Protein backbone atom coordinates (compact mmCIF):
# COMPACT_ATOMS: atom_id res chain seq x y z
CA UNK A 1 0.00 0.00 0.00
CA UNK A 2 1.36 3.34 -0.97
CA UNK A 3 -1.33 5.72 0.23
CA UNK A 4 -3.16 6.14 -3.06
CA UNK A 5 -6.97 6.20 -3.20
CA UNK A 6 -8.34 2.70 -2.96
CA UNK A 7 -5.44 1.31 -0.92
CA UNK A 8 -7.19 1.37 2.44
CA UNK A 9 -10.56 2.70 3.61
CA UNK A 10 -8.98 4.74 6.42
CA UNK A 11 -6.60 6.61 4.13
CA UNK A 12 -9.39 7.08 1.58
CA UNK A 13 -11.54 8.79 4.22
CA UNK A 14 -8.90 10.60 6.27
CA UNK A 15 -6.37 11.62 3.62
CA UNK A 16 -8.30 11.70 0.37
CA UNK A 17 -11.63 12.91 1.83
CA UNK A 18 -13.61 10.15 0.11
CA UNK A 19 -16.88 9.31 1.88
CA UNK A 20 -16.92 5.54 1.58
CA UNK A 21 -19.70 4.93 4.08
CA UNK A 22 -21.50 8.22 4.81
CA UNK A 23 -20.61 11.83 5.58
CA UNK A 24 -21.52 11.17 9.23
CA UNK A 25 -19.13 8.20 9.49
CA UNK A 26 -16.34 10.20 7.84
CA UNK A 27 -16.89 13.11 10.23
CA UNK A 28 -16.84 10.77 13.23
CA UNK A 29 -13.60 9.21 12.04
CA UNK A 30 -11.98 12.64 11.68
CA UNK A 31 -13.13 13.58 15.20
CA UNK A 32 -11.71 10.34 16.59
CA UNK A 33 -8.35 10.97 14.93
CA UNK A 34 -8.33 14.57 16.25
CA UNK A 35 -8.84 13.11 19.72
CA UNK A 36 -5.85 10.78 19.30
CA UNK A 37 -7.79 7.63 18.43
CA UNK A 38 -6.36 6.68 15.03
CA UNK A 39 -4.73 3.51 16.35
CA UNK A 40 -8.01 2.48 17.95
CA UNK A 41 -9.78 2.98 14.61
CA UNK A 42 -7.19 0.77 12.95
CA UNK A 43 -7.40 -1.95 15.58
CA UNK A 44 -11.07 -2.13 16.52
CA UNK A 45 -12.87 -1.87 13.18
CA UNK A 46 -12.46 -4.32 10.31
CA UNK A 47 -12.50 -1.75 7.52
CA UNK A 48 -12.49 -4.38 4.78
CA UNK A 49 -15.56 -6.08 6.24
CA UNK A 50 -17.27 -3.39 8.34
CA UNK A 51 -20.49 -3.88 10.26
CA UNK A 52 -23.76 -2.47 8.90
CA UNK A 53 -23.75 1.33 8.64
CA UNK A 54 -25.99 1.87 11.70
CA UNK A 55 -23.78 -0.37 13.84
CA UNK A 56 -20.59 1.24 12.53
CA UNK A 57 -21.89 4.74 13.24
CA UNK A 58 -22.97 3.72 16.77
CA UNK A 59 -19.53 2.18 17.49
CA UNK A 60 -17.78 5.30 16.22
CA UNK A 61 -20.01 7.59 18.32
CA UNK A 62 -19.26 5.50 21.39
CA UNK A 63 -15.52 5.62 20.64
CA UNK A 64 -15.61 9.39 20.01
CA UNK A 65 -17.59 10.11 23.17
CA UNK A 66 -15.24 8.01 25.31
CA UNK A 67 -12.12 9.64 23.83
CA UNK A 68 -13.64 13.08 24.34
CA UNK A 69 -14.45 12.29 27.96
CA UNK A 70 -10.94 10.93 28.56
CA UNK A 71 -9.41 14.05 27.00
CA UNK A 72 -11.57 16.36 29.12
CA UNK A 73 -10.78 14.33 32.27
CA UNK A 74 -7.08 14.75 31.46
CA UNK A 75 -7.46 18.52 31.38
CA UNK A 76 -7.79 19.08 27.64
CA UNK A 77 -10.30 21.60 26.37
CA UNK A 78 -12.22 20.48 23.32
CA UNK A 79 -12.41 22.92 20.42
CA UNK A 80 -15.46 21.90 18.39
CA UNK A 81 -13.75 22.82 15.12
CA UNK A 82 -10.11 21.88 15.61
CA UNK A 83 -10.06 18.92 17.96
CA UNK A 84 -8.40 19.40 21.34
CA UNK A 85 -6.17 22.06 22.82
CA UNK A 86 -4.29 22.52 26.08
N, C-alpha and C positions, 0 to 999 in steps of 0.2 A: 504494500500500500504506500502510495506516495503523496497522499493528501488531495488528490484530484476528486472532483465531483463523482459520486458513485462508488468511491472506495469504501466508505464506512458511513452509516447513518448519522453518527455523532458529528463527524466533520462536515457532512453535507448540511446539517442543521446549524451547527455552531459557526463554522468558518465560511461556508458558501451561502448561508441564509436561505436554504431550500427547505420549504415546509413539507416534509415527507408525510407527516401524520395529520397535523392541524396547526393553525396559527397558535392556538392555546398551548399545545404541547411544546411547540418551539419556544414560546415565551417562557414557559415553566422551566425548560431546560436551560435557557440563558440565565434565568434567576438563580437556579441551582448552582451553575458554574460561578456566577458572581459571588455567591455565598461560600465558595470553596468546595463545592461538592462534585467536581468533575469526576474524580476517581470513583465516587459512589455511583454515579451514573454509569460509568464503564463496567463496574462490577455487579451491580444489582439488577440491571435490565438486560435481557437478551435482545439486542437491537436487530438481530437478523431473524428473530422469531418472537416479536413483541406480543404482549397480551392484547386483547381487544382494546380499542381506543378509549372507552370509558374507564376500563381498569387501569390502563397506562396513565391516563390523566389523573386519576385518583391517587395512584402510587406516587406520581411526581408532585402532586399537591402536598401529600403527606411528607415527602422528603424535603420539599421546600420549606414547609412550615416548621419542621423540626430543626433544620439548619438555621433558619431565621431565629428561632427561639434560642438555640445554642449560641449564636452570634450575639444576640442581645444580652443573654446571661453572662457572656464573657466581657461585656462592656462596650461592644461595638454598637454604633448607631446606624440604623438602616436608612439609606437614602433611596427613596422609591424609584429613582431614575438611574442611579449609578451603581447600585449594589450596596456595599457596606463601607463605612469610614470609621476612623478612630474618634 
